[in-house]
Amino acid sequence: MDEKFSYSKAFEELQMILDELEGGNIEVDKLSSKVKIASELIKLCREKLKKTELEIKEIIKEFKEEKAE
């Protein structure tokens, strides 16, 4: 999956796949590829969320250290 894919775009694509699956609007021949893509999008979203969480924790840590000085 392309790392340049934004979280918002990945989530939007994931939602479209979910809508297709829930609506039964997907051909059986394409089902496994759609599920594979969805899995990759979920992984990408999780990685981006984790990275953002770590960055925010680091910013908060730096802020607290500056405030303590």
Secondary structure, 3 states (H helix, E strand, C coil): CCCCCCHHHHHHHHHHHHHHHHHCCCCHHHHHHHHHHHHHHHHHHHHHHHHHHHHHHHHHHHHHHHHHC
